């Protein structure tokens, strides 16, 4: 059996010694970009390798110029091969932020056609609360031969955004309304976007809400539009992946991602071109 959205701590614990499973620690803080790596070295799920949002889960600006540009398909193939992901590997990603960072890795794998990828429900806090084993140091996996191709149309580029509906902003309401902006030089949102904060997907313990609850919540945002036509964005194409995960887990299928998100939209002029 493979998992394509969420995995419980109990399920992961039963597969710690399974050579067909790869675990990736994605802990990261925008306010202290080395905090996740330090936390990983201190303690992590046994067998987990570490993926840094800035260094591993982002790439040079090719398709977008947001704060966390999407790596190219070639770079993703190299990354996934290097951490030991082969065609039949079950991947589980986790963080300590409700899955908001881990979902970025989940989406990149799904984008490249690797469906056996899931996020640990409740993440590191749930793992610790359950009393499952931890270890310190740095771990690595033997390289594998990842095979995958990008799913065309899943990644939306800047010039396509004005025609998109529904366009869903995944940031906190106060950032959407332009009342505050801690990371980007301009506050506000893309004209025509509606707001659905990714934290609405979680309960008070940081676990995903039941699928039927997510289906109702997201359905209210999607309206009469088909779920596949929706495009999610956030500040830099990271937490928007959490909403994509929630939609998939709710049984509504996959939507699309504007990876450049607000950080690109508010800073790149209409005449700017990638590669200049």
Beta strands, then each sheet from edge to edge (+ up, - down):
strand 1: 6-7
strand 2: 21-25
strand 3: 49-50
strand 4: 90-94
strand 5: 117-120
strand 6: 167-169
strand 7: 194-195
strand 8: 231-233
strand 9: 256-257
sheet 1: 1+ 5+ 4+ 2+ 3+
sheet 2: 7+ 6+ 8+ 9+
end
